[in-house]
Structures are given as C-alpha cells and as structure tokens.
Amino acid sequence: MKTKTAFSLIAAANLIFCSAGFAAGAKTHEVTGTVLETTPTKIVVQKEGNHHLRDERDED
C-alpha cells in the first residue's frame, strides 16, 4: 500500500512540473522565407506563394 501511495505522489508531482514547463510557452521562434519589410515594430516575411507572415516585435 505504501508503494502505491509513493508512486502516486511521484506521478502527481511529475505531472505538475511537466505542465508548468509547457505553460511557460516559447519566447522565440524561427521563420524561413524572403524578408519583405522590417521596421522597429514588425517584420514581414514572404512564405510559399503569396502568403505573408507579419510578426509584431518589441523594440528591445
């Protein structure tokens, strides 16, 4: 019985810590394509075909 309780506590702690890691989210990402425009507040990249990706950014 003690083994099941210990295992359950370890599993619960693992779930909590893994969830917290995913909740933080990514702070950076990578985009490939032709850069069409850059300003202090945005970057516009051309993707496949006529699709454009506009990314707002901080001035930092």
MODELLER restraints for C-alpha pairs under 7 A, 6 or more apart:
rsr = mdl.restraints
at = mdl.atoms
rsr.add(forms.Gaussian(group=physical.xy_distance, feature=features.Distance(at['CA:33:A'], at['CA:45:A']), mean=5.83, stdev=0.5))
rsr.add(forms.Gaussian(group=physical.xy_distance, feature=features.Distance(at['CA:33:A'], at['CA:46:A']), mean=5.51, stdev=0.5))
rsr.add(forms.Gaussian(group=physical.xy_distance, feature=features.Distance(at['CA:33:A'], at['CA:47:A']), mean=5.32, stdev=0.5))
rsr.add(forms.Gaussian(group=physical.xy_distance, feature=features.Distance(at['CA:34:A'], at['CA:45:A']), mean=5.45, stdev=0.5))
rsr.add(forms.Gaussian(group=physical.xy_distance, feature=features.Distance(at['CA:34:A'], at['CA:46:A']), mean=5.12, stdev=0.5))
rsr.add(forms.Gaussian(group=physical.xy_distance, feature=features.Distance(at['CA:35:A'], at['CA:44:A']), mean=6.05, stdev=0.5))
rsr.add(forms.Gaussian(group=physical.xy_distance, feature=features.Distance(at['CA:35:A'], at['CA:45:A']), mean=4.43, stdev=0.5))
rsr.add(forms.Gaussian(group=physical.xy_distance, feature=features.Distance(at['CA:35:A'], at['CA:46:A']), mean=6.33, stdev=0.5))
rsr.add(forms.Gaussian(group=physical.xy_distance, feature=features.Distance(at['CA:36:A'], at['CA:44:A']), mean=5.47, stdev=0.5))
rsr.add(forms.Gaussian(group=physical.xy_distance, feature=features.Distance(at['CA:36:A'], at['CA:45:A']), mean=5.48, stdev=0.5))
rsr.add(forms.Gaussian(group=physical.xy_distance, feature=features.Distance(at['CA:36:A'], at['CA:46:A']), mean=6.50, stdev=0.5))
rsr.add(forms.Gaussian(group=physical.xy_distance, feature=features.Distance(at['CA:37:A'], at['CA:43:A']), mean=5.82, stdev=0.5))
rsr.add(forms.Gaussian(group=physical.xy_distance, feature=features.Distance(at['CA:37:A'], at['CA:44:A']), mean=5.07, stdev=0.5))
rsr.add(forms.Gaussian(group=physical.xy_distance, feature=features.Distance(at['CA:38:A'], at['CA:44:A']), mean=6.41, stdev=0.5))
rsr.add(forms.Gaussian(group=physical.xy_distance, feature=features.Distance(at['CA:40:A'], at['CA:59:A']), mean=5.82, stdev=0.5))
rsr.add(forms.Gaussian(group=physical.xy_distance, feature=features.Distance(at['CA:41:A'], at['CA:56:A']), mean=5.77, stdev=0.5))
rsr.add(forms.Gaussian(group=physical.xy_distance, feature=features.Distance(at['CA:41:A'], at['CA:57:A']), mean=5.13, stdev=0.5))
rsr.add(forms.Gaussian(group=physical.xy_distance, feature=features.Distance(at['CA:41:A'], at['CA:58:A']), mean=6.13, stdev=0.5))
rsr.add(forms.Gaussian(group=physical.xy_distance, feature=features.Distance(at['CA:41:A'], at['CA:59:A']), mean=6.35, stdev=0.5))
rsr.add(forms.Gaussian(group=physical.xy_distance, feature=features.Distance(at['CA:42:A'], at['CA:54:A']), mean=6.77, stdev=0.5))
rsr.add(forms.Gaussian(group=physical.xy_distance, feature=features.Distance(at['CA:42:A'], at['CA:55:A']), mean=5.49, stdev=0.5))
rsr.add(forms.Gaussian(group=physical.xy_distance, feature=features.Distance(at['CA:42:A'], at['CA:56:A']), mean=4.42, stdev=0.5))
rsr.add(forms.Gaussian(group=physical.xy_distance, feature=features.Distance(at['CA:42:A'], at['CA:57:A']), mean=5.46, stdev=0.5))
rsr.add(forms.Gaussian(group=physical.xy_distance, feature=features.Distance(at['CA:43:A'], at['CA:54:A']), mean=5.80, stdev=0.5))
rsr.add(forms.Gaussian(group=physical.xy_distance, feature=features.Distance(at['CA:43:A'], at['CA:55:A']), mean=5.28, stdev=0.5))
rsr.add(forms.Gaussian(group=physical.xy_distance, feature=features.Distance(at['CA:43:A'], at['CA:56:A']), mean=6.67, stdev=0.5))
rsr.add(forms.Gaussian(group=physical.xy_distance, feature=features.Distance(at['CA:44:A'], at['CA:52:A']), mean=6.70, stdev=0.5))
rsr.add(forms.Gaussian(group=physical.xy_distance, feature=features.Distance(at['CA:44:A'], at['CA:53:A']), mean=5.65, stdev=0.5))
rsr.add(forms.Gaussian(group=physical.xy_distance, feature=features.Distance(at['CA:44:A'], at['CA:54:A']), mean=4.46, stdev=0.5))
rsr.add(forms.Gaussian(group=physical.xy_distance, feature=features.Distance(at['CA:44:A'], at['CA:55:A']), mean=6.42, stdev=0.5))
rsr.add(forms.Gaussian(group=physical.xy_distance, feature=features.Distance(at['CA:45:A'], at['CA:52:A']), mean=5.69, stdev=0.5))
rsr.add(forms.Gaussian(group=physical.xy_distance, feature=features.Distance(at['CA:45:A'], at['CA:53:A']), mean=5.16, stdev=0.5))
rsr.add(forms.Gaussian(group=physical.xy_distance, feature=features.Distance(at['CA:45:A'], at['CA:54:A']), mean=6.49, stdev=0.5))
rsr.add(forms.Gaussian(group=physical.xy_distance, feature=features.Distance(at['CA:46:A'], at['CA:52:A']), mean=4.53, stdev=0.5))
rsr.add(forms.Gaussian(group=physical.xy_distance, feature=features.Distance(at['CA:46:A'], at['CA:53:A']), mean=6.30, stdev=0.5))
rsr.add(forms.Gaussian(group=physical.xy_distance, feature=features.Distance(at['CA:47:A'], at['CA:53:A']), mean=6.85, stdev=0.5))
